[in-house]
Amino acid sequence: MSQTLVPFTQDHLAPAVALFIEAYRQEQAASPLLPARAIDEPGWISEELHSCLDSPGVAVVEEGQLAAYMLTGPQFDWKGQRCALVPEFCHSATRAQKQTLIQSMYMHLAQEWVDRGIHIHLIGHLAHDTILQETLYQLGFGAILAERLRDLSDVHVRDDVTIIEEHDMSRLVELDLEHTGYYPKSPIFLPKPTDEHQAQAGLEAHIAQGDVIFVHYDQGQPCAYITVGTSKADGEGFLLRDTNTAQIKGAYARPAYRGRGIGTALLQRAIQWAQQHEYERLFVEHETANVHGGNFWRRHFTPYVHYSMRYVDNTL
């Protein structure tokens, strides 16, 4: 069949939303905890796609029908270079010939991005779409972030681990600075602020917006903590916005306290908090290169979205 690659226009919005919703239904079958908002409110996805119309975007048309689309989302400076993000809702393709459809769309958009001086390419994608993941891998993308869900069933914890809810943020500044100092090290290599006043302000901001921080103390010193609250309407987890979802917004255990059931006890307190506030699910986002944290989240949560990244030679 004849396929034509054309610029994405407003006329493609409705069939693009239908394509994404079909892909979302397939992901929901593999991740039943995903909320129905994207299906029940197609206007929400349409509005988000409409906001991207002024950025580079392509559509593949086959016998007058939309077979695939890919739109550029936010463009920003990151890692010292310009970056383009294609969120998970900004692309989809029919299952037939999905690999070649993604290849042709990315090949076109990647050239537009490089011509504009954009050399970091980020694509969010539904976690159980194995065809898409393999296609991106072959195009040179590697994992960078994962978004995961779990239900609010209890996890098994030791009886002798004491967890308290902390209200005095000054007691946690040193531990929080150790946490931020963890990210610039191998293999994450992600810079984070290390200013004491910023750390205090960040902790206070969590409390101000209704988050809670649970802490494990040993001999009067904080050794591990977890922060939980309502999933942000303008932050991570786009597909969970306004869906009664709780979010793990930070967690850290000092090296000597890992592997002793303390992290699980902290998670259980976060689950209990979510239960008490009648949330429907619990969400976490993490860097895939975060070995210690990532291994913990993988044991307790199921992925529903991955983000993959590709660097392009910036001398081009």
N, C-alpha and C positions, 0 to 999 in steps of 0.2 A: 504494500500500500504506500501511496505517496505521502511523505511527511514534509511539512514546511516549518522552518524556524522563523518566527516573527517576533517583533517587539511586543511585550505584554502591555495590553491596554485595558481600559475600564470594561470593555466588552467581554473580557476574559474573566472578570471577577466571579460571577455566579458559577460557571463550570469549575473554576479553580477551587472555590470553597467546597463544591461537591466532591472533587478529587481528594482534597485534604480530609474531609469528613470520612470518606471511605477508608483512607489509610488509618485514620484515628480509630475507627471501629475495629480494624484488624489489630491495632496495638492494644485496644481496650480488651479484646478477647484474650490476649496474652498477659495483660496487666489489669485485672478486673477492678482494682481500686481506683483507676482513673475516673474522674467525675464525668458527667454527661454534658457539661456546659457547652463544650465545643460543638456537640451534636444538636443540642436543644436550642442554641442561640447562634445560628449561622451568621447572623448579622454582626456578631462580635468579631468573628474571623474576617468577614468581608471588610469591616471597618479598618482592621489592622492591615490587611492587604492594600486597601485603598491608600493608606498613608505612605505606602512604598512606591506609588506610581511614578513619582518624580525621579526615582533612582533607577539604575539599569535593571531591566527585567526582560525575560524571554518566555515565549510560549511555543509549544510544538503542536501544530494543528494537523490532523489526519482526517481526510474526507469531511472537512468542515467541523470536526469535533476536537475539543481540546484534549490532547493526549498527555501533556506534561506542562509544567510551568516552574520557573525559578525566578525569585525576586530578591534584589539586594535590600537588606534591612539597614540597621544602623551602621554608620561609618565613623571611625574614631581613631585617635592615636593610642597605641598600645605597644609595649615592648620597644619603644623608640621608633616605631614605624606606623604607617597608616594601615588600618584594618577594616575589612568589610565582613559583616555578619549576615548570614542567611539563617534566620530563625527556623525552627522546625515546621512552622505553618507556612513559610514562604516558599515551599517547594513541594511538589508531589508529581507522581507519574503513574500511568496505568501499569499494571503488573507485566503485561505483554511488552517485551523489549525495554523494560525499565532500565537495564544497564546502559544500553546505547542512548536512550533518551537523556539520562543523567549526564553521560559523557559529553554529548553534543551541547547541552545547555551550559554545563560548567566550562567547556572549552571556549564558548562564545563569551560568557561573562568574565571569565578569568582574564581574557585579553583586554576587555573594557576596564577592568579594575587595574591591571598593570599599566595601561595607558594613562590612568588617572593617578598613578603613583601609589597604588594600594598593593602591598606585597605580603600582607598576612590575610589569609582567607579562612574564615570560620563558618562551619555549617553545623546547625543543630539538626538532629534526626531522631526519629522514633527508634527506640532501642532494639525492638525485635524485627526490624526490617533488615534481614540478613543480606538481601541482594544489594540494597543501598550501601550498607556498611562495607561490603566487599568492593563495591565500585569505588567508593571514596578511598579505601585503602590502596587500590591499584592506581588511583590518581595522585597519590602522594600524601594523603591526609593521615594524621595520627590522633589518637584520643587525647583529650585535654580535660574535659569535665564530664561528670555523670550526675543526673538527677534521678533520685530513687524514692520509692514509696514503701510504706508498710502499714498493716492494719494496727489496731490498738489492742491486740492481744498481749497479755503479759509475757515477759521474758523471765526465764529462771535466773534467780540471783542468789548469792550467798546471804546467809542470815546475819553475818557479823560485819557487814559493810554499812557504815553510818553515812547517810546523805542528809544535808540540811539545805534549806532555801536561804540564800544569802541576800541581805538587804544593804549591807555596808560595802560599797564598791571599793573603798580604799583598801580593803583587805585583799582584794583580788588583782590589784594593779601589777604586782611583781609576777604573778602567775600568767596574767594576760600578756605581759611583755615577753615572757619566755615562749608563750604560744606564737606570737607574731614573729619572734626570732627563729622559729622552727621552719618557716616557709622559704626563706632565702637559701636554705641548705639543700644539699643533694638528697633526692633527685628532683625536688620540686622547682627550686630556683625562682621563686616568686617573691619580689620585694614587698615588704609590708612596713608600715610606720612603726618606729620604735621609741617614740616620744612618750614620756610618762604622763604628761598632761593629756595627750591625745588618747592614751589608753584609758585614763580615768573618764574622759568625756564620752568615749565610746561605750563604756560599761554603763554610765549613767543614762545614755541615750536609750539603751535597751530597756532599762527599768521605766523610763519615761513613756515609752510606747507600749508598755504592758507586758513585756517579756519577763520571764523569771529565770534565775540562775541557780542551779543546784550544784552543791560543792561537796567534795569529800575532804575532810581535814585529818591530818595525822600529827599528833603532838602539837596541836594548835596552829599548824601551818596548812594552807590550802595546797592540795596535791593534784586535784583533777576537778574539772567543772564541765557543765553542759548548759547551754542557753536554749530555751524553747519559747516560742510565741506564735502568734498568728502569722501565716504565710503572707508576705508583703504583697500589696497590690501592684507595686511598681518595681519589684525586684526579681529574684530568681523564681523559676517555676511558673513560666507564663501560663501554661495550660491549667494551673491550679488556682489562678486568681479568682477571688470571690467565690470560692467553693468550700468554705468551712474546713480548711486544711490547716493543721498545725505544722510548724517548721522547726527543725533543729538549726539554730543560727550560729552555733559555734560549740566546739568541744575540744578539750585538751587534757591529757594526762602526762605528768612528768614521767620520764623514761623508767624510773625505778618502780612506778606504780602501774605499768602496763602488764597485761596478761595475768592480772590477779582478781578479775571479776569486778573491778571498780567501775570501768566503763559501762559494763552491762547494768550495774546497779544504778548508775546515773541515767542510762537510757530508760530503765524501768520507771524512775521517778518522772521523766519527761512523758512517758506513755500514760502514767497515772494522771498527770496534770491535764493531758489532752482528753482523757476519759472524763475527768471531772468537769471539764468545760465543754463537753459534748461535741468535740470535733469528730470528723469522719475518717481521718487518715493522718499520717505523719510523714513529712517530707524532709529530705536532706539533699543538698548539692555539695559535691566535693571534687577536688582536683584528682584526676586518675593517677597522677604521679605521687600522691600522698600515700606512701606505702602503709604506714601504721594506721592512719585514719581510714583510708580506702578499704583495707582488709577488714576492718571492724564494720564499716557500713555495708560491705558486701555480704557479711554474715547475717545481717538483720533486715536489710532492705532489698527491694527488687527494682532494677532500672526500668525507666520508661522513656527517657531521653538521654542521648549522648551528644556531646559537642566534639567535633573533630577540627583540627587546625592544619593548615599547610603554609609553609614559608616559601615564598618565591624569591629568587635572587634579586636583591634590590639594586643591582647595577643595570638591570634591564629597563 
